[in-house]
Amino acid sequence: MKSAPIPYGRQSISQQDIQAVVDVLSSDWLTRGPMVERFERTVADHCGTAHAVAVNSATSALHIACLAAGLGPGDILWTSPNTFVASANCGRYCGATVDFVDIDPRTYNMSVDRLEEKLEQAAREGRLPKVVIPVHFAGQSCDMNAIARLADRYGFTVIEDASHAIGGRYQGKPVGACHYSAMAVFSFHPVKIITTGEGGMVLTNSPELHERLVLLHSHGITRDPAHMVGAAHGPWYYEQIELGFNYRMTDIQAALGVSQMKRLEDFVERRQHLAKCYDDALRDLPLTLPWQNPDAYSAFHLYVIRLDLGRLGKGRREVFEALRAKGIQVNLHYIPVHTQPYYRALGFHDGDFPEAEQYYQEVITLPLYAGLSDIDQNRVIDAVREALQ
């Protein structure tokens, strides 16, 4: 009998999660209501952050975070080339120019050294970024202390793309605390640490940014008389005071999120355990295992191996397809954003960010999720060993 495929990521849905959603379906609220507010407060309290705004995706969260930061035409946004395209596209949605900062060869996060060099050059040329989005790749925080110091020196706003990293920590504080940033963004896609089906969130300690985020995520409409242009016509009255979006999360999604948050620490502990098992089982093979900065505690959204192609004598695609043939649904994170046709048309070329490009040629993402059994992980390990022979 053929074994079932093992996905690279998968949600974990309990009976309690299901009941939480059923309870909302039986209530008076389906769209944005009290459960959304409860979910926002639950995540904000976990992170130790003052404010949170739940939205329908992390892409939406990035978009309104950029708008709240004042990003627009004529401005510049920098992010990592080793990320999903949304981390860059959010700048384009605002009409801004997008550029990238090459990655650190150990963490695969934005390199602080490359960032500092690029800022020095940009300052000389009068082309400093208005927003920088460091991406906490695979669940490990970027070096946010160093990035914040550069933000203070060069005057840019930091928005953390923490889509991979809820449940992680940096210097002992939860990722999302916004200690070194203006805002942080989480994703609740099914392959992430916790899920709401689809969904995202922006966190901030700034009451002014929070006010903007609330306005932008719901059509730019307010019912607050303090923000209206004219006098209210009656209790039904509202005003659209700027161009916003319908990026709201539903109570159905939020109920799932509240329930999932109860298991967040267990999910991350299990991912940490599985990552350690991979480390122990694969350390003698011709590959590089994920390096962990002692300042960071990774949420381990992904477990990425980097092949030593010189020692292997075979290509990455051959290894990838051998694993897929055995039912191991490995994946690849990420194709460098600047090599996508859309960004090539904006003027980017091969060789612009060599560390990210070299990384892309050598990596494979192995299955890692809280529900991955020891038996299935051993199947993955055996398959990797065989594929590398």
Solvent accessible surface area in square Angstrom, and as a share of the most:
residue,aa,sasa,rsa
1,M,244,1.09
2,K,175,0.74
3,S,62,0.40
4,A,74,0.57
5,P,87,0.54
6,I,3,0.01
7,P,42,0.27
8,Y,41,0.15
9,G,11,0.10
10,R,131,0.48
11,Q,68,0.30
12,S,30,0.20
13,I,75,0.38
14,S,25,0.16
15,Q,117,0.52
16,Q,128,0.57
17,D,1,0.00
18,I,81,0.41
19,Q,88,0.39
20,A,26,0.20
21,V,30,0.17
22,V,64,0.37
23,D,78,0.41
24,V,8,0.04
25,L,97,0.48
26,S,92,0.59
27,S,54,0.35
28,D,144,0.74
29,W,130,0.45
30,L,89,0.44
31,T,79,0.46
32,R,62,0.23
33,G,8,0.08
34,P,74,0.46
35,M,41,0.18
36,V,0,0.00
37,E,107,0.48
38,R,126,0.46
39,F,0,0.00
40,E,17,0.08
41,R,109,0.40
42,T,43,0.25
43,V,0,0.00
44,A,0,0.00
45,D,90,0.47
46,H,59,0.26
47,C,1,0.01
48,G,61,0.59
49,T,6,0.03
50,A,45,0.35
51,H,45,0.20
52,A,7,0.05
53,V,1,0.01
54,A,0,0.00
55,V,0,0.00
56,N,52,0.27
57,S,26,0.17
58,A,14,0.11
59,T,46,0.27
60,S,9,0.06
61,A,0,0.00
62,L,3,0.01
63,H,12,0.05
64,I,0,0.00
65,A,0,0.00
66,C,0,0.00
67,L,35,0.17
68,A,12,0.09
69,A,18,0.14
70,G,41,0.39
71,L,6,0.03
72,G,12,0.11
73,P,117,0.74
74,G,80,0.77
75,D,34,0.17
76,I,15,0.08
77,L,0,0.00
78,W,8,0.03
79,T,0,0.00
80,S,1,0.00
81,P,0,0.00
82,N,2,0.01
83,T,5,0.03
84,F,121,0.50
85,V,39,0.23
86,A,10,0.08
87,S,2,0.01
88,A,0,0.00
89,N,33,0.17
90,C,0,0.00
91,G,0,0.00
92,R,78,0.28
93,Y,113,0.43
94,C,10,0.06
95,G,39,0.38
96,A,1,0.01
97,T,62,0.36
98,V,7,0.04
99,D,36,0.18
100,F,0,0.00
101,V,1,0.01
102,D,11,0.06
103,I,2,0.01
104,D,40,0.21
105,P,70,0.44
106,R,135,0.49
107,T,20,0.12
108,Y,11,0.04
109,N,5,0.02
110,M,5,0.02
111,S,5,0.03
112,V,33,0.19
113,D,90,0.46
114,R,95,0.35
115,L,0,0.00
116,E,53,0.24
117,E,91,0.41
118,K,50,0.21
119,L,0,0.00
120,E,70,0.32
121,Q,89,0.39
122,A,7,0.05
123,A,46,0.36
124,R,180,0.66
125,E,101,0.45
126,G,66,0.64
127,R,130,0.47
128,L,62,0.31
129,P,5,0.03
130,K,80,0.34
131,V,0,0.00
132,V,0,0.00
133,I,0,0.00
134,P,0,0.00
135,V,5,0.03
136,H,0,0.00
137,F,4,0.02
138,A,15,0.11
139,G,0,0.00
140,Q,7,0.03
141,S,6,0.04
142,C,2,0.01
143,D,57,0.29
144,M,4,0.02
145,N,43,0.22
146,A,10,0.08
147,I,0,0.00
148,A,16,0.13
149,R,141,0.51
150,L,6,0.03
151,A,11,0.09
152,D,126,0.65
153,R,144,0.52
154,Y,39,0.15
155,G,65,0.62
156,F,12,0.05
157,T,37,0.22
158,V,6,0.03
159,I,0,0.00
160,E,9,0.04
161,D,6,0.03
162,A,0,0.00
163,S,15,0.10
164,H,9,0.04
165,A,0,0.00
166,I,1,0.01
167,G,12,0.11
168,G,0,0.00
169,R,103,0.38
170,Y,16,0.06
171,Q,74,0.33
172,G,63,0.60
173,K,90,0.38
174,P,41,0.26
175,V,6,0.03
176,G,1,0.01
177,A,15,0.11
178,C,9,0.06
179,H,109,0.49
180,Y,50,0.19
181,S,20,0.13
182,A,31,0.24
183,M,0,0.00
184,A,0,0.00
185,V,0,0.00
186,F,1,0.00
187,S,7,0.05
188,F,0,0.00
189,H,67,0.30
190,P,36,0.23
191,V,25,0.15
192,K,28,0.12
193,I,7,0.03
194,I,1,0.01
195,T,4,0.02
196,T,3,0.02
197,G,32,0.31
198,E,90,0.40
199,G,1,0.01
200,G,0,0.00
201,M,0,0.00
202,V,0,0.00
203,L,0,0.00
204,T,1,0.00
205,N,68,0.35
206,S,29,0.19
207,P,80,0.50
208,E,120,0.54
209,L,31,0.16
210,H,49,0.22
211,E,92,0.41
212,R,78,0.28
213,L,0,0.00
214,V,60,0.34
215,L,24,0.12
216,L,3,0.01
217,H,4,0.02
218,S,21,0.14
219,H,66,0.29
220,G,0,0.00
221,I,58,0.29
222,T,14,0.08
223,R,150,0.55
224,D,61,0.31
225,P,100,0.63
226,A,88,0.68
227,H,71,0.31
228,M,25,0.11
229,V,138,0.79
230,G,39,0.38
231,A,87,0.67
232,A,57,0.44
233,H,126,0.56
234,G,21,0.20
235,P,135,0.85
236,W,162,0.57
237,Y,41,0.16
238,Y,109,0.41
239,E,24,0.11
240,Q,105,0.47
241,I,63,0.32
242,E,56,0.25
243,L,139,0.69
244,G,11,0.10
245,F,56,0.23
246,N,86,0.44
247,Y,42,0.16
248,R,82,0.30
249,M,0,0.00
250,T,44,0.25
251,D,3,0.01
252,I,55,0.28
253,Q,37,0.16
254,A,0,0.00
255,A,1,0.01
256,L,23,0.12
257,G,0,0.00
258,V,10,0.06
259,S,9,0.06
260,Q,2,0.01
261,M,19,0.08
262,K,152,0.65
263,R,60,0.22
264,L,2,0.01
265,E,117,0.53
266,D,88,0.46
267,F,13,0.05
268,V,4,0.02
269,E,103,0.46
270,R,65,0.24
271,R,4,0.01
272,Q,44,0.20
273,H,87,0.39
274,L,0,0.00
275,A,2,0.01
276,K,114,0.48
277,C,40,0.24
278,Y,0,0.00
279,D,33,0.17
280,D,73,0.38
281,A,27,0.21
282,L,0,0.00
283,R,147,0.54
284,D,98,0.51
285,L,22,0.11
286,P,24,0.15
287,L,20,0.10
288,T,75,0.43
289,L,33,0.16
290,P,25,0.16
291,W,81,0.28
292,Q,63,0.28
293,N,36,0.18
294,P,123,0.77
295,D,66,0.34
296,A,16,0.12
297,Y,62,0.24
298,S,2,0.01
299,A,0,0.00
300,F,13,0.05
301,H,7,0.03
302,L,3,0.01
303,Y,0,0.00
304,V,4,0.03
305,I,1,0.00
306,R,28,0.10
307,L,3,0.02
308,D,52,0.27
309,L,57,0.28
310,G,78,0.75
311,R,163,0.60
312,L,22,0.11
313,G,75,0.72
314,K,47,0.20
315,G,37,0.35
316,R,35,0.13
317,R,181,0.66
318,E,96,0.43
319,V,1,0.00
320,F,37,0.16
321,E,84,0.38
322,A,37,0.29
323,L,0,0.00
324,R,96,0.35
325,A,81,0.63
326,K,89,0.38
327,G,9,0.09
328,I,1,0.01
329,Q,58,0.26
330,V,0,0.00
331,N,48,0.24
332,L,35,0.18
333,H,14,0.06
334,Y,29,0.11
335,I,82,0.42
336,P,3,0.02
337,V,0,0.00
338,H,0,0.00
339,T,25,0.15
340,Q,49,0.22
341,P,104,0.66
342,Y,112,0.42
343,Y,3,0.01
344,R,97,0.35
345,A,89,0.69
346,L,79,0.39
347,G,43,0.41
348,F,26,0.11
349,H,116,0.52
350,D,97,0.50
351,G,49,0.47
352,D,57,0.30
353,F,16,0.07
354,P,82,0.52
355,E,59,0.26
356,A,0,0.00
357,E,29,0.13
358,Q,90,0.40
359,Y,1,0.00
360,Y,52,0.20
361,Q,92,0.41
362,E,26,0.12
363,V,0,0.00
364,I,0,0.00
365,T,0,0.00
366,L,1,0.00
367,P,0,0.00
368,L,2,0.01
369,Y,14,0.05
370,A,22,0.17
371,G,54,0.52
372,L,1,0.01
373,S,47,0.30
374,D,79,0.41
375,I,133,0.68
376,D,41,0.21
377,Q,5,0.02
378,N,84,0.43
379,R,60,0.22
380,V,0,0.00
381,I,16,0.08
382,D,90,0.47
383,A,6,0.05
384,V,0,0.00
385,R,83,0.30
386,E,91,0.41
387,A,9,0.07
388,L,14,0.07
389,Q,165,0.73
